[in-house]
């Protein structure tokens, strides 16, 4: 009798542990021991890397010359490709600061997830070429957020410029708040 209950508990916990799904409310909170299991790239100038993947898929329905899509949209953190150079972050303050910076990358992906949800669902697509339109929009969203991730690293100097890190923290927090508000507005329609 205990095995089915344990299985149900594991199934309930797993979706929250490994990625953000379509019904997300907050980004995953990174933890060194949980999310950074990969082998560090020793010749990399960086102390840590958070590997993430955005995936989307959809089912489409055409009704009266309109295309409706049922979007599946998720971001996963690949803990086996995410790594940290433990020997470089022995100081607790440096460790906390670096984890905070890496969390910024996750938060940017959370914003991507929200934006993709909003943009891809709320478009009028042509029946003749909706697949190409969706693909183009998804590529534009992905490119925009890839650029944002690079700018975040460049401007904060990978988290070592604390003044710029604070500026980016504010930008990311504001964008996350906008995303939450847009999600609530969309869900109330």
Backbone as CSV, one residue per row, in Angstrom:
resi,resn,N_x,N_y,N_z,CA_x,CA_y,CA_z,C_x,C_y,C_z
1,UNK,0.816,-1.207,0.000,0.000,0.000,0.000,0.856,1.265,0.000
2,UNK,2.021,1.206,0.605,2.872,2.397,0.663,3.503,2.728,-0.686
3,UNK,3.768,1.753,-1.510,4.415,2.007,-2.798,3.588,2.926,-3.696
4,UNK,2.280,2.725,-3.872,1.534,3.651,-4.729,1.553,5.083,-4.194
5,UNK,1.485,5.259,-2.899,1.523,6.605,-2.328,2.865,7.251,-2.603
6,UNK,3.948,6.502,-2.427,5.287,7.019,-2.694,5.423,7.396,-4.168
7,UNK,4.904,6.566,-5.060,4.960,6.863,-6.491,4.220,8.147,-6.807
8,UNK,3.075,8.343,-6.206,2.305,9.562,-6.436,3.072,10.766,-5.925
9,UNK,3.686,10.675,-4.768,4.463,11.793,-4.233,5.631,12.125,-5.144
10,UNK,6.331,11.128,-5.653,7.445,11.369,-6.558,6.953,12.027,-7.835
11,UNK,5.834,11.587,-8.376,5.293,12.194,-9.577,4.891,13.643,-9.346
12,UNK,4.436,13.969,-8.162,4.076,15.348,-7.855,5.306,16.229,-7.687
13,UNK,6.370,15.690,-7.161,7.575,16.464,-6.901,8.404,16.661,-8.166
14,UNK,8.503,15.666,-9.027,9.377,15.734,-10.195,9.136,16.936,-11.105
15,UNK,7.897,17.288,-11.443,7.736,18.424,-12.344,8.299,19.727,-11.784
16,UNK,8.331,19.880,-10.507,8.819,21.113,-9.922,10.335,21.104,-9.762
17,UNK,10.935,19.953,-9.834,12.359,19.835,-9.593,13.187,20.085,-10.838
18,UNK,12.720,19.673,-11.996,13.591,19.638,-13.155,13.312,20.702,-14.211
19,UNK,12.258,21.428,-14.125,12.020,22.440,-15.142,10.817,23.275,-14.809
20,UNK,10.559,24.238,-15.659,9.363,25.038,-15.500,8.405,24.550,-16.565
21,UNK,7.221,24.240,-16.194,6.237,23.782,-17.167,5.298,24.936,-17.486
22,UNK,4.333,24.653,-18.318,3.399,25.665,-18.764,2.642,26.299,-17.596
23,UNK,2.438,25.577,-16.510,1.690,26.110,-15.376,2.617,26.711,-14.309
24,UNK,3.765,27.193,-14.733,4.751,27.752,-13.824,4.216,28.982,-13.095
25,UNK,4.736,29.230,-11.920,4.431,30.466,-11.211,5.706,31.200,-10.811
26,UNK,6.775,30.492,-10.640,8.061,31.075,-10.267,9.173,30.269,-10.932
27,UNK,10.316,30.898,-11.171,11.434,30.126,-11.722,12.013,29.167,-10.683
28,UNK,12.663,28.129,-11.165,13.360,27.199,-10.283,14.439,27.967,-9.522
29,UNK,14.589,27.676,-8.245,15.649,28.301,-7.448,16.849,27.368,-7.455
30,UNK,17.947,27.851,-8.020,19.144,27.033,-8.150,19.752,26.673,-6.805
31,UNK,20.307,25.481,-6.769,21.089,25.025,-5.613,22.330,24.346,-6.176
32,UNK,23.477,24.667,-5.616,24.722,24.095,-6.123,24.666,22.568,-6.187
33,UNK,24.262,21.954,-5.102,24.319,20.492,-4.999,23.316,19.797,-5.914
34,UNK,22.222,20.457,-6.223,21.158,19.855,-7.019,21.349,20.062,-8.515
35,UNK,21.723,21.259,-8.909,21.680,21.628,-10.313,23.020,21.646,-11.036
36,UNK,24.123,21.433,-10.342,25.446,21.534,-10.958,26.209,20.228,-10.782
37,UNK,25.828,19.227,-11.560,26.407,17.887,-11.445,27.422,17.584,-12.548
38,UNK,27.516,18.454,-13.549,28.401,18.201,-14.683,29.867,18.394,-14.331
39,UNK,30.721,17.889,-15.195,32.168,18.021,-15.027,32.571,19.410,-15.516
40,UNK,33.293,20.143,-14.659,33.724,21.499,-14.994,34.660,21.480,-16.196
41,UNK,34.523,22.486,-17.040,35.416,22.654,-18.181,36.621,23.448,-17.672
42,UNK,37.711,22.754,-17.425,38.869,23.355,-16.755,39.489,24.508,-17.525
43,UNK,39.490,24.444,-18.859,40.105,25.537,-19.617,39.162,26.721,-19.833
44,UNK,37.947,26.647,-19.292,37.006,27.767,-19.383,37.430,28.866,-18.407
45,UNK,37.324,30.110,-18.830,37.655,31.210,-17.911,36.578,31.444,-16.849
46,UNK,35.448,30.741,-16.955,34.329,30.959,-16.048,34.373,29.976,-14.890
47,UNK,33.714,30.355,-13.798,33.692,29.514,-12.604,32.482,28.587,-12.569
48,UNK,31.454,28.900,-13.374,30.247,28.070,-13.390,29.521,28.259,-14.710
49,UNK,28.693,27.277,-15.032,27.854,27.348,-16.218,26.528,26.684,-15.884
50,UNK,25.436,27.377,-16.213,24.099,26.808,-16.058,23.571,26.505,-17.451
51,UNK,23.407,25.224,-17.760,22.923,24.796,-19.071,21.411,24.632,-19.017
52,UNK,20.726,25.328,-19.922,19.269,25.274,-19.962,18.801,25.077,-21.400
53,UNK,17.615,24.511,-21.526,17.025,24.283,-22.834,15.579,24.751,-22.805
54,UNK,15.207,25.497,-23.840,13.804,25.875,-24.032,13.238,24.970,-25.115
55,UNK,12.102,24.362,-24.827,11.411,23.514,-25.793,9.968,23.976,-25.892
56,UNK,9.476,23.964,-27.093,8.052,24.228,-27.275,7.515,23.250,-28.311
57,UNK,6.272,22.951,-28.200,5.562,22.175,-29.207,4.105,22.624,-29.137
58,UNK,3.348,22.232,-30.118,1.947,22.654,-30.128,1.115,21.679,-30.944
59,UNK,-0.143,21.699,-30.637,-1.146,21.027,-31.449,-2.005,22.127,-32.043
60,UNK,-2.354,21.979,-33.278,-3.142,23.027,-33.926,-4.512,22.499,-34.322
61,UNK,-5.456,23.419,-34.310,-6.817,23.130,-34.748,-7.237,24.255,-35.688
62,UNK,-7.777,23.877,-36.819,-8.255,24.883,-37.767,-9.777,24.839,-37.759
63,UNK,-10.351,26.009,-37.499,-11.802,26.114,-37.434,-12.211,27.437,-38.075
64,UNK,-13.029,27.370,-39.084,-13.522,28.573,-39.778,-12.388,29.499,-40.205
65,UNK,-11.419,28.920,-40.838,-10.299,29.678,-41.390,-9.428,30.363,-40.319
66,UNK,-9.470,29.852,-39.107,-8.610,30.357,-38.020,-7.825,29.196,-37.433
67,UNK,-6.614,29.494,-37.005,-5.757,28.475,-36.414,-5.665,28.740,-34.913
68,UNK,-6.014,27.732,-34.141,-5.846,27.806,-32.687,-4.762,26.806,-32.314
69,UNK,-3.873,27.217,-31.413,-2.831,26.283,-31.002,-2.919,26.000,-29.510
70,UNK,-2.602,24.772,-29.171,-2.454,24.355,-27.776,-0.953,24.213,-27.563
71,UNK,-0.364,25.167,-26.862,1.084,25.271,-26.727,1.592,24.509,-25.514
72,UNK,2.664,23.767,-25.714,3.428,23.178,-24.616,4.765,23.896,-24.637
73,UNK,5.159,24.428,-23.510,6.261,25.368,-23.437,7.021,25.074,-22.150
74,UNK,8.315,24.747,-22.239,9.049,24.456,-21.010,10.521,24.824,-21.122
75,UNK,11.090,25.119,-19.978,12.528,25.334,-19.837,13.020,24.282,-18.864
76,UNK,14.114,23.632,-19.223,14.719,22.667,-18.307,16.145,23.085,-18.011
77,UNK,16.581,22.767,-16.817,17.966,22.968,-16.421,18.636,21.608,-16.541
78,UNK,19.672,21.557,-17.355,20.387,20.299,-17.551,21.483,20.198,-16.499
79,UNK,21.176,19.521,-15.418,22.117,19.450,-14.298,23.380,18.671,-14.650
80,UNK,23.315,17.812,-15.658,24.500,17.049,-16.051,25.435,17.840,-16.967
81,UNK,24.929,18.930,-17.555,25.781,19.822,-18.350,26.112,21.106,-17.602
82,UNK,25.448,21.349,-16.483,25.733,22.522,-15.644,26.860,22.161,-14.695
83,UNK,27.815,23.069,-14.547,28.985,22.746,-13.737,29.479,23.952,-12.956
84,UNK,30.325,23.658,-11.997,30.956,24.699,-11.179,32.378,24.253,-10.843
85,UNK,33.277,25.216,-10.771,34.659,24.944,-10.353,34.736,25.183,-8.844
86,UNK,34.526,24.119,-8.090,34.459,24.218,-6.632,35.721,24.815,-6.038
87,UNK,36.873,24.515,-6.618,38.137,25.015,-6.074,38.267,26.529,-6.206
88,UNK,37.483,27.150,-7.089,37.558,28.603,-7.306,36.573,29.385,-6.432
89,UNK,35.621,28.676,-5.796,34.595,29.401,-5.026,34.517,28.898,-3.589
90,UNK,35.642,28.758,-2.957,35.663,28.279,-1.572,35.126,29.316,-0.592
91,UNK,35.312,30.581,-0.898,34.819,31.658,-0.040,33.286,31.688,-0.104
92,UNK,32.603,31.634,1.057,31.127,31.607,1.059,30.488,32.824,0.376
93,UNK,31.113,33.991,0.486,30.556,35.182,-0.160,30.658,35.079,-1.684
94,UNK,31.787,34.583,-2.168,31.969,34.392,-3.607,30.991,33.334,-4.108
95,UNK,30.834,32.277,-3.353,29.910,31.194,-3.718,28.480,31.719,-3.821
96,UNK,28.059,32.506,-2.835,26.700,33.061,-2.829,26.507,34.054,-3.977
97,UNK,27.502,34.868,-4.223,27.425,35.857,-5.297,27.330,35.179,-6.657
98,UNK,28.115,34.138,-6.863,28.089,33.418,-8.139,26.761,32.689,-8.333
99,UNK,26.243,32.085,-7.279,24.950,31.412,-7.396,23.848,32.432,-7.720
100,UNK,23.944,33.601,-7.111,22.990,34.681,-7.393,23.056,35.063,-8.881
101,UNK,24.268,35.182,-9.415,24.430,35.511,-10.831,23.837,34.408,-11.715
102,UNK,24.123,33.168,-11.398,23.582,32.052,-12.183,22.059,32.018,-12.091
103,UNK,21.507,32.379,-10.937,20.049,32.450,-10.798,19.476,33.481,-11.755
104,UNK,20.229,34.543,-12.003,19.791,35.539,-12.981,19.573,34.931,-14.355
105,UNK,20.459,34.006,-14.755,20.280,33.325,-16.038,18.975,32.524,-16.046
106,UNK,18.689,31.840,-14.954,17.450,31.061,-14.848,16.241,31.996,-14.901
107,UNK,16.340,33.125,-14.223,15.229,34.072,-14.216,14.974,34.653,-15.607
108,UNK,16.043,34.871,-16.374,15.870,35.342,-17.752,15.142,34.277,-18.574
109,UNK,15.473,33.014,-18.371,14.770,31.946,-19.082,13.301,31.876,-18.663
110,UNK,13.025,32.160,-17.405,11.638,32.220,-16.925,10.868,33.306,-17.686
111,UNK,11.534,34.445,-17.900,10.909,35.531,-18.661,10.668,35.075,-20.100
112,UNK,11.653,34.377,-20.688,11.489,33.825,-22.033,10.259,32.934,-22.089
113,UNK,10.119,32.072,-21.103,8.994,31.148,-21.057,7.668,31.906,-21.044
114,UNK,7.589,32.917,-20.218,6.371,33.730,-20.131,6.100,34.458,-21.430
115,UNK,7.142,35.028,-22.007,6.987,35.787,-23.240,6.585,34.867,-24.396
116,UNK,7.193,33.712,-24.469,6.834,32.753,-25.520,5.374,32.339,-25.371
117,UNK,4.968,32.109,-24.149,3.576,31.742,-23.877,2.632,32.832,-24.390
118,UNK,2.937,34.066,-24.055,2.095,35.195,-24.429,2.102,35.406,-25.943
119,UNK,3.272,35.462,-26.528,3.381,35.804,-27.949,2.858,34.691,-28.849
120,UNK,3.267,33.470,-28.592,2.881,32.377,-29.489,1.392,32.053,-29.417
121,UNK,0.802,32.200,-28.238,-0.626,31.882,-28.108,-1.535,32.979,-28.641
122,UNK,-1.088,34.210,-28.594,-1.979,35.335,-28.890,-1.756,35.947,-30.261
123,UNK,-1.485,35.127,-31.237,-1.313,35.588,-32.609,-2.402,35.006,-33.485
124,UNK,-2.707,35.739,-34.529,-3.572,35.206,-35.564,-2.661,34.655,-36.648
125,UNK,-2.776,33.374,-36.879,-1.918,32.717,-37.854,-2.682,32.433,-39.135
126,UNK,-1.955,32.476,-40.232,-2.509,32.130,-41.532,-2.670,30.618,-41.617
127,UNK,-3.789,30.181,-42.121,-4.031,28.749,-42.258,-2.991,28.127,-43.191
128,UNK,-2.589,28.862,-44.209,-1.672,28.318,-45.212,-0.239,28.153,-44.689
129,UNK,0.225,29.048,-43.840,1.630,28.931,-43.424,1.839,29.172,-41.924
130,UNK,0.904,28.727,-41.115,1.019,28.942,-39.675,2.248,28.254,-39.075
131,UNK,2.643,27.100,-39.602,3.809,26.403,-39.056,5.069,27.250,-39.232
132,UNK,5.232,27.844,-40.395,6.390,28.712,-40.647,6.316,29.968,-39.778
133,UNK,5.120,30.517,-39.608,4.962,31.711,-38.774,5.326,31.420,-37.315
134,UNK,4.854,30.305,-36.801,5.158,29.933,-35.419,6.654,29.702,-35.265
135,UNK,7.244,29.002,-36.205,8.681,28.734,-36.156,9.480,30.035,-36.191
136,UNK,9.087,30.955,-37.054,9.783,32.238,-37.145,9.663,33.023,-35.844
137,UNK,8.468,33.092,-35.292,8.274,33.797,-34.017,9.103,33.163,-32.899
138,UNK,9.095,31.838,-32.832,9.867,31.139,-31.804,11.356,31.433,-31.957
139,UNK,11.850,31.451,-33.197,13.261,31.781,-33.426,13.576,33.209,-33.013
140,UNK,12.676,34.136,-33.302,12.880,35.529,-32.904,12.930,35.655,-31.383
141,UNK,12.028,34.977,-30.702,12.005,34.999,-29.235,13.307,34.408,-28.689
142,UNK,13.692,33.267,-29.221,14.916,32.601,-28.767,16.139,33.488,-28.989
143,UNK,16.244,34.089,-30.163,17.388,34.966,-30.455,17.420,36.173,-29.532
144,UNK,16.258,36.760,-29.264,16.183,37.916,-28.371,16.713,37.549,-26.979
145,UNK,16.283,36.405,-26.468,16.698,36.023,-25.119,18.132,35.493,-25.076
146,UNK,18.608,34.905,-26.162,20.031,34.541,-26.223,20.894,35.804,-26.128
147,UNK,20.478,36.845,-26.842,21.197,38.123,-26.782,21.125,38.705,-25.379
148,UNK,19.967,38.623,-24.765,19.808,39.128,-23.395,20.748,38.384,-22.438
149,UNK,20.847,37.064,-22.586,21.751,36.269,-21.734,23.198,36.714,-21.929
150,UNK,23.611,36.913,-23.186,24.992,37.363,-23.457,25.235,38.748,-22.880
151,UNK,24.270,39.653,-23.067,24.417,41.010,-22.515,24.519,40.978,-20.993
152,UNK,23.719,40.129,-20.375,23.758,39.970,-18.917,25.159,39.568,-18.463
153,UNK,25.732,38.566,-19.105,27.090,38.133,-18.749,28.124,39.211,-19.043
154,UNK,28.039,39.815,-20.232,29.026,40.829,-20.618,28.995,42.033,-19.685
155,UNK,27.801,42.563,-19.452,27.691,43.784,-18.656,27.984,43.573,-17.177
156,UNK,27.663,42.404,-16.657,27.960,42.132,-15.238,29.352,41.536,-15.059
157,UNK,30.036,41.313,-16.191,31.342,40.638,-16.172,31.208,39.305,-15.431
158,UNK,30.188,38.573,-15.844,29.867,37.243,-15.284,29.655,37.305,-13.773
159,UNK,29.040,38.405,-13.346,28.679,38.560,-11.938,29.727,39.250,-11.092
160,UNK,30.890,39.545,-11.636,31.951,40.142,-10.810,31.834,41.662,-10.691
161,UNK,31.071,42.299,-11.569,30.822,43.733,-11.467,29.522,43.909,-10.680
162,UNK,29.660,44.161,-9.380,28.492,44.165,-8.490,27.530,45.310,-8.773
163,UNK,28.035,46.441,-9.243,27.165,47.567,-9.575,26.267,47.199,-10.766
164,UNK,26.869,46.599,-11.790,26.083,46.193,-12.955,25.187,44.995,-12.634
165,UNK,25.653,44.126,-11.735,24.811,43.002,-11.319,23.544,43.532,-10.657
166,UNK,23.693,44.545,-9.804,22.522,45.138,-9.140,21.582,45.773,-10.168
167,UNK,22.158,46.417,-11.182,21.340,47.022,-12.243,20.564,45.935,-12.981
168,UNK,21.227,44.849,-13.326,20.562,43.747,-14.019,19.542,43.056,-13.120
169,UNK,19.832,42.939,-11.840,18.848,42.355,-10.910,17.543,43.121,-10.993
170,UNK,17.630,44.444,-11.041,16.441,45.294,-11.124,15.722,45.077,-12.462
171,UNK,16.486,45.034,-13.552,15.901,44.808,-14.878,15.160,43.472,-14.895
172,UNK,15.813,42.432,-14.403,15.217,41.096,-14.409,13.989,41.045,-13.515
173,UNK,14.077,41.638,-12.315,12.916,41.657,-11.415,11.728,42.373,-12.061
174,UNK,11.999,43.514,-12.707,10.926,44.259,-13.366,10.294,43.435,-14.491
175,UNK,11.130,42.783,-15.294,10.623,41.956,-16.397,9.831,40.756,-15.868
176,UNK,10.289,40.172,-14.768,9.551,39.048,-14.181,8.188,39.507,-13.682
177,UNK,8.144,40.675,-13.092,6.866,41.217,-12.605,5.926,41.479,-13.783
178,UNK,6.453,42.043,-14.875,5.648,42.250,-16.079,5.111,40.911,-16.604
179,UNK,5.964,39.894,-16.602,5.565,38.569,-17.091,4.463,37.979,-16.226
180,UNK,4.593,38.119,-14.907,3.546,37.611,-14.007,2.225,38.316,-14.266
181,UNK,2.283,39.640,-14.427,1.062,40.415,-14.669,0.422,40.014,-15.996
182,UNK,1.243,39.824,-17.025,0.711,39.434,-18.332,0.106,38.033,-18.252
183,UNK,0.747,37.126,-17.515,0.223,35.774,-17.363,-1.118,35.807,-16.640
184,UNK,-1.222,36.594,-15.565,-2.487,36.705,-14.842,-3.580,37.293,-15.738
185,UNK,-3.235,38.307,-16.510,-4.214,38.919,-17.406,-4.674,37.921,-18.454
186,UNK,-3.735,37.157,-19.013,-4.079,36.138,-20.024,-4.960,35.055,-19.435
187,UNK,-4.647,34.616,-18.219,-5.404,33.542,-17.594,-6.805,33.985,-17.198
188,UNK,-7.028,35.269,-17.024,-8.358,35.739,-16.621,-9.268,35.951,-17.810
189,UNK,-8.746,35.810,-19.037,-9.569,36.004,-20.255,-10.481,34.830,-20.479
